[in-house]
Amino acid sequence: MSASEASRESALAGAAGAGAFSVGLLGFGTVGSAFAALLQERAPQIEAITGRRPVLTGALTRSSGSFHEILDGAEAIVELIGGIEPAREYVLAALASGRHVITANKQLLSQHGEELFDAARRAGVQLRFEAAVAGVVPVIRVLCESLAGAHVERIHGIVNGTTNFVLSEMAGGSSYEQALAEAQRRGFAEADPSEDVSGKDAAAKMAILARLAFGTPVHLDQVSYEGIEHLQTDDLQYARELGLGLKLVGAAERRDGGLSVRVHPAFLYSGHPLASVNGPYNAVTVESQAITEITMSGPGAGGPQTASAVLGDLVSVMLPPAAGGDRHGAPRGLGVSSPDPLPLVEDVESAFYIHMEVADRPGALATVAQVLGERGASIKSVVQHGLGDNARLVMVIHPLLESRLRDALLRISELDFLRSTPRAIRVIEEEFT
Ligand SMILES: NC(=O)c1ccc[n+]([C@@H]2O[C@H](COP(=O)([O-])OP(=O)(O)OC[C@H]3O[C@@H](n4cnc5c(N)ncnc54)[C@H](OP(=O)(O)O)[C@@H]3O)[C@@H](O)[C@H]2O)c1
């Protein structure tokens, strides 16, 4: 018997006695095995809080367990398989048969959220997924419960710990390749990190947050995302001279009467709450007129950390309604569409950092300023590095529509003194000092 099979057997050893709350677990990997261990360890405390002792009555892996037997013996199902199928089929079957479901599956929620919310509502059971976004940081609960009455204007999040670690290393002088290799060595990045570094993982999480904060269904396909693969160490160095730090930021915000949801690298001024979040951490800032700004931060991944968020959801579904539980689809408001869903908007204004390698000719800066000016952009700050053929112009421009910026960059790249394609990175201008 392998170590994983032995730990699964041991987690299932305690029979569900009278009054026990039976939990069926789908998936016994990094998070599933940590959840099983934590459940056993915390069962007495959970019994003290909820009046019932949670007991694991079945665990499914690829090679062991039967989904239907686990479902029959469980009051709640915890889905920690990941991916779309068979997770979707199992979650829908569990909801339809009246079981509460807890999942950490951001792919599933960002692509089939509406189907799952409808199934939970129809069956009058709870679907909870705190661990799907920002690991142990309780952002779902805060958005759906504490801030349920707030008119959220904007969410900014560092919701991928792998990329935040890589960018922190690059800020210290490492190249992208060195930083990624270090992340893999320390277990912060998977062998295939493409979902993380491309921004797709963060996009799935932003789709979920946007759905909850703005009551507007957002599918992963509707979130535009850019990753960190093309960033260069000198972008971070020049940015520091301009008083900026570089993060992979997810944004969901009201813009021009609609909702913009996107993920991209962004420079932040030091007064922004996300600017000081370094290493493999996650943080989410929520802005609303009534609350100004709140920021939550903490570990974004890891077996025990994620398992802790899953266990918090389990306690919530075990609580009787009078104690804060809700049999009719909780957290309250979760999955409820706004009566006025917002249209999704794509072309939004941003301030930009622009990096250009230029031959040091008289009038180069004036020509670039003219091209930008013709498209409505004005320069906020500019630094010139080097002389002669090694000169670089690094500038920050005031907010401009992204389509106009693209047009300006195309024109600038045709100028005869440009030595390579100009690079542009968005700048988030809010500061809360
Ligand atoms: N790892 C993290 O730090 C983290 C953080 C936040 C959220 N999450 C989310 O948590 C979920 C689980 O992640 P994880 O890292 O624990 O994954 P994992 O280590 O790959 O474990 C997946 C488990 O699911 C089982 N499984 C896979 N396909 C299956 C199938 N077709 N039928 C039955 N069982 C199947 C696997 O079985 P075998 O044991 O037989 O392979 C394994 O036990 C994912 O949704 C992930 O996005 C993870």
The ligand as an SDF file (V2000), in Angstrom:
LIG
                    3D

 48 52  0  0  0  0  0  0  0  0999 V2000
   -2.6500   22.8930   -4.5290 N   0  0  0  0  0  0  0  0  0  0  0  0
   -2.9790   24.1250   -4.1100 C   0  0  0  0  0  0  0  0  0  0  0  0
   -2.1930   24.8160   -3.4500 O   0  0  0  0  0  0  0  0  0  0  0  0
   -4.3520   24.6890   -4.4230 C   0  0  0  0  0  0  0  0  0  0  0  0
   -4.6770   26.0090   -4.0060 C   0  0  0  0  0  0  0  0  0  0  0  0
   -5.9530   26.5200   -4.2610 C   0  0  0  0  0  0  0  0  0  0  0  0
   -6.8770   25.7280   -4.9240 C   0  0  0  0  0  0  0  0  0  0  0  0
   -6.5270   24.4730   -5.3430 N   0  0  0  0  0  0  0  0  0  0  0  0
   -7.5420   23.6790   -6.0450 C   0  0  0  0  0  0  0  0  0  0  0  0
   -7.8120   22.5090   -5.3010 O   0  0  0  0  0  0  0  0  0  0  0  0
   -8.1710   21.4460   -6.1830 C   0  0  0  0  0  0  0  0  0  0  0  0
   -7.2590   20.2500   -5.9160 C   0  0  0  0  0  0  0  0  0  0  0  0
   -5.9190   20.6150   -6.1680 O   0  0  0  0  0  0  0  0  0  0  0  0
   -4.6910   19.6640   -5.7210 P   0  0  0  0  0  0  0  0  0  0  0  0
   -3.4820   20.5130   -5.8270 O   0  0  0  0  0  0  0  0  0  0  0  0
   -5.0040   18.9690   -4.4320 O   0  0  0  0  0  0  0  0  0  0  0  0
   -4.7010   18.5850   -6.9050 O   0  0  0  0  0  0  0  0  0  0  0  0
   -3.9050   17.1780   -6.9650 P   0  0  0  0  0  0  0  0  0  0  0  0
   -2.8200   17.1560   -5.9550 O   0  0  0  0  0  0  0  0  0  0  0  0
   -3.5800   16.9570   -8.3880 O   0  0  0  0  0  0  0  0  0  0  0  0
   -5.0040   16.1100   -6.5080 O   0  0  0  0  0  0  0  0  0  0  0  0
   -6.1000   15.7520   -7.3170 C   0  0  0  0  0  0  0  0  0  0  0  0
   -6.8190   14.5430   -6.7070 C   0  0  0  0  0  0  0  0  0  0  0  0
   -7.9530   14.2840   -7.5100 O   0  0  0  0  0  0  0  0  0  0  0  0
   -7.9190   12.9270   -7.9340 C   0  0  0  0  0  0  0  0  0  0  0  0
   -8.4670   12.8070   -9.2820 N   0  0  0  0  0  0  0  0  0  0  0  0
   -8.0070   13.3730  -10.4280 C   0  0  0  0  0  0  0  0  0  0  0  0
   -8.7720   12.9950  -11.4790 N   0  0  0  0  0  0  0  0  0  0  0  0
   -9.7310   12.1880  -10.9620 C   0  0  0  0  0  0  0  0  0  0  0  0
  -10.8090   11.4700  -11.5380 C   0  0  0  0  0  0  0  0  0  0  0  0
  -11.0660   11.5180  -12.8520 N   0  0  0  0  0  0  0  0  0  0  0  0
  -11.5930   10.7250  -10.7100 N   0  0  0  0  0  0  0  0  0  0  0  0
  -11.3300   10.6590   -9.4050 C   0  0  0  0  0  0  0  0  0  0  0  0
  -10.3240   11.2930   -8.7830 N   0  0  0  0  0  0  0  0  0  0  0  0
   -9.5270   12.0640   -9.5680 C   0  0  0  0  0  0  0  0  0  0  0  0
   -6.4600   12.5280   -7.9370 C   0  0  0  0  0  0  0  0  0  0  0  0
   -6.4050   11.1260   -7.8420 O   0  0  0  0  0  0  0  0  0  0  0  0
   -5.0280   10.3010   -7.7630 P   0  0  0  0  0  0  0  0  0  0  0  0
   -4.5890   10.4710   -6.3150 O   0  0  0  0  0  0  0  0  0  0  0  0
   -5.4210    8.9310   -8.0870 O   0  0  0  0  0  0  0  0  0  0  0  0
   -4.1050   10.9430   -8.7340 O   0  0  0  0  0  0  0  0  0  0  0  0
   -5.9600   13.2740   -6.6900 C   0  0  0  0  0  0  0  0  0  0  0  0
   -6.2200   12.5160   -5.5390 O   0  0  0  0  0  0  0  0  0  0  0  0
   -8.0460   22.0410   -7.6030 C   0  0  0  0  0  0  0  0  0  0  0  0
   -9.3100   22.4970   -8.0140 O   0  0  0  0  0  0  0  0  0  0  0  0
   -7.1020   23.1980   -7.4150 C   0  0  0  0  0  0  0  0  0  0  0  0
   -7.2780   24.2180   -8.3840 O   0  0  0  0  0  0  0  0  0  0  0  0
   -5.3000   23.9380   -5.1010 C   0  0  0  0  0  0  0  0  0  0  0  0
  1  2  1  0
  2  3  2  0
  2  4  1  0
  4  5  1  0
  4 48  2  0
  5  6  2  0
  6  7  1  0
  7  8  2  0
  8  9  1  0
  8 48  1  0
  9 10  1  0
  9 46  1  0
 10 11  1  0
 11 12  1  0
 11 44  1  0
 12 13  1  0
 13 14  1  0
 14 15  2  0
 14 16  1  0
 14 17  1  0
 17 18  1  0
 18 19  2  0
 18 20  1  0
 18 21  1  0
 21 22  1  0
 22 23  1  0
 23 24  1  0
 23 42  1  0
 24 25  1  0
 25 26  1  0
 25 36  1  0
 26 27  1  0
 26 35  1  0
 27 28  2  0
 28 29  1  0
 29 30  1  0
 29 35  2  0
 30 31  1  0
 30 32  2  0
 32 33  1  0
 33 34  2  0
 34 35  1  0
 36 37  1  0
 36 42  1  0
 37 38  1  0
 38 39  2  0
 38 40  1  0
 38 41  1  0
 42 43  1  0
 44 45  1  0
 44 46  1  0
 46 47  1  0
M  CHG  2   8   1  16  -1
M  END
$$$$
